[in-house]
């Protein structure tokens, strides 16, 4: 079967959203041969339904269970790379847990899966409708789904394809009780030989070969945990004058948390070792990366957080990658490199930031990052209007790193950074306020999406942004913002064919607009209510509401709007 052609829908390949692409084998992957063999054998293993004489109603689900830092995601990616040729409809990836540990809403994951498959996604569709659409699209296809960091069975079960030849590889901390016929492949530490090999890949072969006993001691101190071994290997690579014995000695000197298990203590000590070896400016940049939305980092994000130049931030990020503190994302066209904070280090970074950074400095760093994001979004939108002399002048006034070479480059940046941008918008208003910076961010993101992809293609993302504003406006009793959000949501509902729902939104918007005393919002609400009745074929009510809107326009002397409404009434 041919691969599914990419649709016109906006696909969001990042945290909380799947990416449809050919699987790739990790170049640094070592060990886990027994686990890989077990997983491959488990694909064709007779399940309980087969043993009972029933045909299984779903595709095979493989579960890789382990704590963060055990290499569970790397194993899932290695398995996907080996099996990709068997699944011609491609590989879909989705991370089901946010960087703060909260589960990603299933409707968001389902919406992004549909987008990655090129299927239409109605804005504002409910979770059941979206998950049913995912199952229907995957029925009869051969695709491989990698669902990373699942918090529970309730996130995985609704996405499992019915009567499908698809394979689902789920990654979780423990068993997914509730998903039938799944036998977990539980990961512990690497065996000693594989641990030494992984250490060598980062530290280089010379010191490991000269002192194999010390290398084995490092593996033992790290409890064979791949993430801890990578950090120690990066520490050795950054400090060529120190020996492997020095690494063992330093690890044993570091304190370990009494409330952590063996694997957790190993990762915590390795992270402290790596952090303490950094120069003070780099260590501060690393700590502030805990604020990066969705864990996605580029030079602009790091520069804004730390208040340093973009060049200095890029140098620091490259150093962090070499030390195993960041993971580089696959390159994308002409865009600058993007990195991701490993999920197993996010909590450690937050703890370190809270302990060593003042609250005022943290707030200032967050504000700088959001301000930089707003400026980038303005530049991204302006890239579509280079025929306007005023826009060209404003673009020329921007610093060169904030400009885009072409509209295509701006669209590529927006598409790639969208998960982080949406996460930034959620973070900007999560404290329950719509302050100036949060308003500007949501507005700039909405306009950039509309300018590059159009209201129809970007509808699901716009719907989420307007819903976010509505939640805050209701919580904080902000009637004007509530009216604006309801009007925008009503427009998207009407465009998706949910006219009765849109009518309810418009009526609520009218009440909020009257409470705020805003003539523009009142007029817009009246006209939208009339248009909804018109769409429903209720001519009497449509005429009545158009007449109310006309009366308001007549009192304000708005001639152009009066003419338009006379035309509507005539129609």
C-alpha positions in Angstrom: 0.0 0.0 0.0 1.3 3.4 -0.9 2.1 5.9 1.9 -0.6 8.3 2.8 -0.2 11.6 0.9 0.3 14.6 3.0 -2.9 16.6 3.3 -3.4 20.4 3.5 -3.9 20.2 7.3 -1.3 21.8 9.5 0.9 19.0 10.9 2.6 19.6 14.3 5.6 17.3 14.8 6.6 17.6 18.4 5.8 17.0 22.1 2.2 16.1 22.5 1.8 15.8 18.8 2.8 13.1 16.4 5.3 13.3 13.5 4.7 11.1 10.5 8.1 10.2 9.0 10.4 7.3 8.3 11.8 5.8 11.4 15.4 6.2 12.1 17.8 4.0 14.1 19.7 5.8 16.8 23.4 5.9 16.0 24.3 5.8 19.7 22.1 2.9 20.6 23.9 0.0 22.3 22.8 -3.2 24.1 19.3 -4.4 24.7 19.6 -7.2 22.2 17.7 -9.6 24.4 14.9 -7.1 24.8 14.7 -6.4 21.1 14.4 -10.1 20.3 11.6 -10.4 22.9 9.7 -7.5 21.5 10.1 -8.7 17.9 8.9 -12.2 19.0 6.0 -10.7 20.8 4.6 -9.2 17.6 3.6 -12.7 16.3 3.0 -14.2 19.7 -0.4 -15.8 20.0 -2.6 -13.5 22.2 -5.4 -14.5 24.6 -8.0 -14.0 21.9 -6.2 -16.3 19.5 -5.7 -18.9 22.1 -9.5 -18.7 22.9 -10.3 -19.2 19.2 -11.3 -15.6 18.6 -9.8 -13.2 16.1 -8.2 -10.2 17.7 -10.2 -7.0 17.1 -7.1 -4.8 17.4 -3.5 -4.6 16.2 -0.7 -5.8 18.4 0.4 -3.5 21.2 4.0 -3.8 22.6 4.8 -2.1 25.9 8.2 -1.0 27.0 8.2 -0.2 30.7 10.9 1.5 32.6 11.7 4.6 34.6 12.9 7.8 32.9 16.6 7.5 32.0 16.5 3.8 31.4 16.7 4.2 27.7 13.0 3.2 27.1 12.4 5.8 24.4 15.7 4.9 22.7 14.7 1.2 22.6 11.3 2.1 21.1 13.0 4.2 18.4 15.5 1.4 17.7 12.7 -1.1 17.4 10.8 1.3 15.1 13.8 1.7 12.9 14.2 -2.0 12.5 10.5 -2.6 11.7 9.8 0.5 9.5 10.1 -1.5 6.3 7.2 -3.7 7.3 4.9 -0.8 7.7 4.6 1.1 4.4 2.1 3.6 5.7 4.8 5.2 7.8 5.7 5.8 11.5 3.6 8.1 13.7 5.1 9.4 17.0 3.4 11.1 19.9 4.5 12.0 23.4 1.7 11.6 25.8 3.1 13.5 28.8 4.0 17.2 29.1 7.3 18.3 30.4 5.7 19.2 33.7 4.5 15.6 34.1 0.8 16.2 33.3 -0.9 14.0 30.7 -1.4 15.4 27.2 -5.2 15.5 26.6 -6.2 12.6 24.3 -8.2 14.9 22.0 -5.0 16.9 21.3 -3.1 13.7 20.5 -5.9 12.4 18.3 -6.2 15.7 16.4 -2.5 15.8 15.7 -2.5 12.2 14.6 -5.2 13.0 12.0 -3.3 16.0 10.9 -0.1 13.9 10.4 -2.1 11.5 8.3 -3.4 14.2 6.1 -7.0 13.9 7.3 -9.3 16.9 7.9 -9.7 17.9 11.5 -12.8 19.9 12.4 -12.0 22.7 14.9 -13.6 22.1 18.2 -14.4 18.4 17.7 -14.9 16.3 20.8 -12.5 13.7 22.0 -14.8 10.7 21.2 -15.3 12.0 17.6 -11.6 12.5 17.1 -10.4 9.2 18.5 -13.1 7.4 16.5 -11.8 9.2 13.4 -8.2 8.0 14.2 -9.3 4.4 14.5 -11.3 4.6 11.3 -8.4 6.1 9.3 -6.0 3.5 10.5 -8.3 0.6 9.8 -6.9 -1.5 6.9 -3.5 0.3 6.9 -0.1 -0.8 8.0 1.4 2.0 10.1 3.6 1.9 13.2 2.6 4.1 16.2 5.1 5.0 18.9 3.3 6.4 21.9 5.9 7.7 24.2 5.7 8.3 28.0 2.1 7.2 28.4 0.8 8.0 31.9 -2.0 5.4 31.8 -4.1 3.1 29.7 -6.8 5.8 29.3 -4.4 7.6 27.0 -3.5 4.6 24.9 -6.7 2.6 24.6 -8.9 5.1 22.7 -6.1 5.4 20.0 -5.8 1.7 19.3 -6.8 0.9 15.7 -9.8 -1.5 15.2 -9.2 -4.6 13.0 -5.9 -3.2 11.8 -2.5 -4.4 10.7 -0.9 -1.5 12.6 1.6 -2.0 15.4 1.5 0.1 18.5 4.7 0.5 20.6 3.8 2.1 23.9 6.4 3.5 26.4 5.4 3.9 30.0 6.8 3.9 33.5 4.9 0.7 34.4 2.1 -1.7 33.2 -0.8 -0.3 31.3 -3.6 -2.0 33.3 -6.7 -1.8 31.1 -5.1 -2.5 27.7 -5.8 -6.2 27.1 -3.3 -8.7 26.0 -0.2 -6.6 26.6 3.0 -8.1 28.2 5.4 -5.4 29.3 9.1 -5.6 28.4 10.5 -4.1 31.6 13.9 -2.4 31.5 16.6 -2.4 34.1 20.1 -1.3 33.7 22.4 -2.1 30.8 24.7 -5.1 31.2 28.3 -4.2 32.0 29.7 -4.7 28.5 27.0 -2.5 26.9 27.4 0.1 29.6 31.1 0.3 29.0 30.4 0.6 25.2 28.0 3.5 25.8 30.5 5.3 28.1 33.2 4.9 25.4 31.1 6.5 22.7 30.9 9.7 24.7 34.3 9.7 26.5 36.4 8.3 23.7 38.1 4.9 23.6 41.6 5.8 24.9 40.8 6.2 28.6 38.3 3.4 28.7 40.8 1.0 27.1 43.6 2.0 29.5 41.5 1.4 32.6 38.6 -1.1 31.9 38.2 -1.9 35.6 37.4 1.8 36.3 35.0 1.9 33.4 33.2 -1.1 34.8 33.1 0.7 38.2 31.4 3.7 36.5 28.8 1.4 35.1 28.2 0.0 38.5 28.0 3.4 40.1 25.4 4.4 37.5 23.4 1.2 38.0 23.7 0.6 34.2 21.3 3.5 33.6 21.9 4.9 30.0 21.1 8.5 30.8 23.5 8.5 33.8 26.3 6.9 31.7 25.8 9.4 28.9 26.3 12.3 31.4 29.4 10.8 32.9 30.8 10.1 29.4 30.1 13.7 28.5 31.9 14.8 31.7 34.9 12.8 30.8 34.9 14.2 27.2 34.8 17.8 28.4 37.6 17.2 30.9 40.3 15.3 29.0 42.9 15.6 31.8 40.9 13.6 34.2 40.9 9.8 34.3 38.0 7.3 34.6 39.1 6.7 38.2 38.5 10.4 38.9 34.9 10.0 37.6 34.4 7.0 40.0 35.8 8.9 42.9 33.7 12.0 42.3 30.5 10.0 41.8 31.0 8.3 45.2 31.6 11.7 46.9 28.4 13.3 45.6 25.4 13.1 47.9 22.4 11.0 46.8 18.8 11.5 47.7 17.5 9.3 50.4 14.0 9.3 49.0 15.2 8.0 45.5 15.6 4.4 44.3 18.9 3.2 43.0 18.3 4.3 39.4 17.1 7.7 40.6 20.1 8.2 42.8 22.5 7.3 40.0 20.9 9.8 37.6 20.8 12.5 40.2 24.5 12.1 41.0 25.5 12.0 37.3 23.5 15.1 36.6 25.2 17.0 39.6 28.6 15.9 38.2 27.8 17.3 34.8 26.3 20.5 36.1 29.2 21.3 38.5 31.7 20.9 35.7 30.1 23.7 33.6 31.4 27.3 33.6 29.1 29.6 35.7 27.5 31.3 32.7 26.8 28.0 30.9 25.4 26.5 34.2 23.0 29.3 34.5 21.8 28.9 30.9 21.3 25.2 31.5 19.2 25.8 34.7 17.0 28.3 32.9 16.2 25.8 30.1 13.8 24.3 32.6 11.5 27.2 31.5 11.6 26.2 27.8 8.0 25.5 26.6 7.5 21.8 25.7 11.2 21.3 26.4 12.1 22.6 22.9 15.1 24.8 22.8 16.9 26.8 20.1 19.5 29.6 20.2 16.8 32.3 20.5 15.1 30.7 23.4 18.3 30.2 25.3 19.5 33.7 24.4 16.3 35.3 25.7 16.2 33.2 28.9 19.8 34.0 29.9 20.0 37.5 28.5 23.0 36.7 26.3 23.8 36.9 22.6 22.3 34.4 20.2 25.9 33.3 19.2 26.8 32.7 22.8 23.6 30.7 23.4 24.2 28.6 20.3 27.8 27.8 21.5 26.4 26.8 24.9 23.7 24.5 23.3 26.3 22.7 21.2 28.4 22.2 24.3 25.4 20.8 26.2 24.7 18.4 23.4 28.3 17.1 23.5 28.0 16.6 27.3 24.7 14.6 26.9 22.6 17.3 28.6 20.5 18.0 25.4 19.3 16.0 22.5 19.6 17.4 19.0 16.5 17.3 16.9 16.7 16.1 13.2 17.7 19.0 11.0 15.0 20.8 9.1 15.8 22.8 6.0 17.6 26.1 6.6 16.4 26.4 10.1 18.8 26.8 13.0 19.4 23.7 15.1 16.8 22.8 17.6 17.4 20.7 20.7 15.2 19.0 23.3 15.7 18.7 27.1 15.7 15.0 27.9 12.5 14.1 29.8 14.5 12.4 32.6 16.4 15.7 33.3 13.4 18.1 33.4 12.5 17.6 37.1 16.2 17.8 38.1 16.6 21.1 36.1 13.6 22.5 37.8 14.8 21.6 41.3 18.2 23.1 40.5 16.7 26.3 39.1 14.4 26.8 42.1 17.4 26.2 44.5 19.9 28.5 42.8 17.9 31.2 41.0 15.9 34.0 42.7 12.2 34.1 41.9 12.5 37.6 40.5 15.2 36.4 38.1 13.1 33.4 37.0 10.1 35.7 36.2 12.4 38.1 34.3 13.8 35.3 32.3 10.3 34.0 31.4 9.3 37.5 30.4 12.3 37.9 28.2 11.6 34.6 26.5 7.9 35.5 25.8 8.9 39.0 24.6 11.4 37.4 22.1 8.7 35.0 21.0 6.3 37.8 20.3 8.9 39.6 18.2 9.6 36.5 16.2 5.9 36.0 15.5 5.6 39.5 14.3 8.5 39.0 12.0 7.0 35.7 10.9 3.7 37.3 10.0 5.4 40.3 8.3 7.3 37.9 6.0 4.0 37.3 4.1 3.5 41.0 3.5 6.8 42.2 2.0 5.0 44.0 -0.8 3.9 46.6 1.8 6.5 49.5 2.1 5.7 50.1 5.8 6.1 46.4 6.6 9.4 46.3 4.8 10.6 49.3 6.8 9.6 47.6 10.1 11.3 44.4 9.1 14.5 46.3 8.3 14.5 47.8 11.8 14.5 44.3 13.4 17.8 42.7 14.4 19.1 40.5 11.6 18.7 37.2 13.7 15.0 37.9 14.0 14.4 38.2 10.2 13.4 35.4 7.9 15.0 35.0 4.5 11.6 34.3 2.8 8.0 33.6 3.5 8.7 29.9 3.0 11.4 30.0 5.7 9.0 31.8 8.1 6.3 29.2 7.5 8.8 26.4 8.0 9.9 28.0 11.3 6.2 28.4 12.4 5.3 24.8 11.6 8.3 23.4 13.4 8.1 25.6 16.5 4.3 25.4 16.8 4.1 22.9 19.7 6.5 25.1 21.7 4.6 28.2 20.7 1.3 26.7 21.8 2.9 25.6 25.0 4.2 29.1 25.6 0.7 30.5 25.1 -0.7 28.1 27.7 2.1 28.9 30.1 1.6 32.7 29.6 -1.9 32.5 30.9 -1.8 29.6 33.3 -1.5 31.9 36.4 -5.1 33.0 35.6 -4.3 36.5 34.2 -4.3 37.9 30.7 -1.6 40.5 31.2 -0.2 42.6 28.4 2.5 40.1 27.4 0.2 37.1 27.4 -2.4 39.1 25.3 0.3 40.1 22.8 1.6 36.5 22.5 -1.8 34.9 21.8 -2.7 37.7 19.4 0.7 37.4 17.5 0.4 33.6 17.3 -3.2 33.8 16.0 -2.3 36.3 13.3 0.9 34.4 12.2 -1.1 31.2 11.9 -3.8 32.9 9.9 -1.3 34.7 7.6 0.7 31.6 6.7 -1.9 28.8 6.7 -5.3 30.4 6.5 -8.2 30.3 9.0 -9.4 26.9 7.7 -6.1 25.0 7.8 -5.1 26.5 11.2 -8.6 26.1 12.6 -7.9 23.5 15.2 -4.9 25.5 16.6 -6.9 28.7 16.6 -9.8 27.0 18.3 -7.5 26.0 21.1 -6.1 29.5 21.5 -9.5 31.1 21.6 -10.7 28.5 24.2 -7.6 29.3 26.3 -8.5 33.0 26.3 -12.2 32.1 27.1 -11.2 30.0 30.1 -9.1 32.8 31.6 -11.7 35.5 30.8 -14.4 33.5 32.6 -12.2 32.8 35.5 -11.1 36.4 35.9 -14.5 38.0 35.0 -13.2 39.9 32.0 -16.4 40.5 29.9 -14.8 42.1 26.8 -12.2 39.4 26.4 -14.9 36.8 27.0 -17.1 38.3 24.2 -14.2 38.3 21.8 -13.2 34.7 22.5 -16.8 33.5 22.2 -17.2 35.3 18.9 -14.1 33.8 17.5 -15.1 30.3 18.7 -18.6 30.8 17.3 -17.1 31.6 13.9 -15.0 28.5 13.9 -18.0 26.4 15.0 -20.1 27.9 12.2 -17.4 27.2 9.7 -17.3 23.5 10.9 -21.1 23.2 10.4 -22.0 23.3 14.1 -24.4 26.2 13.6 -26.6 25.6 16.7 -23.4 25.5 18.8 -22.2 28.7 17.2 -25.6 30.3 17.9 -25.2 29.6 21.6 -21.7 31.1 21.5 -23.0 34.3 19.9 -25.8 34.7 22.4 -23.3 34.3 25.3 -21.0 36.8 23.5 -23.9 39.3 23.3 -24.5 39.1 27.1 -20.8 39.6 27.7 -20.5 42.5 25.2 -23.5 44.3 26.9 -21.9 43.8 30.3 -18.7 45.3 28.9 -20.6 48.1 27.2 -18.6 47.7 23.9 -20.6 48.8 20.8 -18.4 46.9 18.4 -18.7 43.6 20.2 -22.5 44.1 20.6 -22.9 44.8 16.9 -20.8 41.9 15.9 -22.8 39.6 18.2 -26.1 40.8 16.9 -25.1 40.2 13.3 -23.6 36.8 14.1 -26.9 35.7 15.7 -28.8 36.9 12.7 -26.5 35.1 10.3 -26.9 31.8 12.4 -30.7 32.0 12.1 -30.3 32.8 8.4 -28.1 29.6 8.0 -30.7 27.6 9.9 -33.5 28.8 7.6 -35.4 30.7 10.4 -36.1 33.8 8.3 -38.3 35.6 10.8 -35.7 35.6 13.6 -32.9 36.4 11.1 -34.8 39.5 10.0 -35.5 40.5 13.6 -31.8 40.2 14.7 -30.5 41.9 11.5 -33.0 44.7 12.3 -31.6 45.1 15.9 -28.0 45.3 14.5 -29.2 47.9 12.0 -30.8 50.0 14.7 -27.5 50.1 16.6 -25.5 51.1 13.4 -28.1 53.9 12.7 -27.6 55.4 16.1 -23.8 55.5 15.6 -24.0 56.8 12.0 -21.9 54.0 10.5 -22.9 54.3 6.9 -21.0 51.5 5.4 -22.3 49.0 8.0 -25.8 50.3 7.5 -25.6 49.7 3.8 -24.3 46.1 4.4 -27.1 45.3 6.8 -29.8 46.8 4.4 -28.4 44.4 1.8 -28.7 41.5 4.3 -32.3 42.4 5.1 -33.0 42.7 1.4 -31.6 39.2 0.8 
